[in-house]
Amino acid sequence: MTTQSTSLSSDELAALDVAKVVDARGAACPGPLLEAKKAMPGISVGQVIELWSTDPATKTDVGAWSAKVGHSCLGTLPAEGYERTFVVRGK
């Protein structure tokens, strides 16, 4: 599993099999990142979490954190008033 961020197309992101959705809408930085960190032990290596966030810094923060700790940030999709960021557990 690569530890780099890997961008997928919007169609590929939308078609992902997500193991867990983490709803951090309304939480300010670093809330969404902390919620993503808490969710990782609940899924298996290779599975995906989908993080919902209204904080515009989330996709940058999660991408940097993912690369640092061995996960892969696959990309972000816009949604109705929030963004959906997808991360694969790498370890």
N, C-alpha and C positions, 0 to 999 in steps of 0.2 A: 504494500500500500504506500503510495506516495505521500509525502508530508507537505506537498506544495498545494496551493490553491489551484483548482482545476475548474475552469468555467465550462459549463454545459449550456446548450441552447435552451431557450424558453420551453420548447416542446419536450426536450429531454428532462428538464427539471420538473415539469408538470407531470411527467410519466413515472417519476421515481416511486419506488416502494418505500414509504416512510415508516420507520418502526415506532417513532414517537413524535408527537407535536407538542412543542413547548410554547405556550401562549404568554408572552412577556409584553403584550401591548399595554401601553400606558406607563411602563417602567422607564425611568431615565437611566442613562449611563451611570454606573456599570451594571444595572439590574439585568438587562437581557443577557449579557455575557455570563453573569453569575448563574442565571437560570440554565443556560446551555451547559455550563460546567457541571451543575448538579444533575442534569439529565443523562450525561454520558455513562455513568456507571450502570444505569438501568437498561442499556442496550448492549448488544454483542458487537465485537469487532467486525467491521464491514457493513454494519447497519447505519441507517441515516436518521438524523433528527431534523425536523423542520421547525425553525425558530421564527415565531411571529413577533414583530417588533414595530413600534411606531417611532423609535429613536433612530434618526438618520445615521448616527455613528456606528450602529450595530454591525452593519455588513463589513465595515473596515476593521472594527475591533475583533469580530469573530474570525475574520480571515487571518489577521495577524496572530491571534491566539491559536487557531487551528494549526498553522504552520509551525508555531513554536513548540507545541506539545505533541505533534504527531498525527493530527487529524487532517482531513481534507475538506476545505470549504468548496462546494461545488458551484455556488452562485446564488443569486437572489432574484426573486420574481416580485414585481409589484402586485399588490392586492388592493382591495377597497379600503384605503386609509391606513395601510400598514405594508410592511414588506415581509416576504417569506424567504428566509435564508436556510440553505441546506448544507449539512455537515455530515461527513462520513466518519464514524469512529475508526481510528487507525491503530489504537493500542489499548 
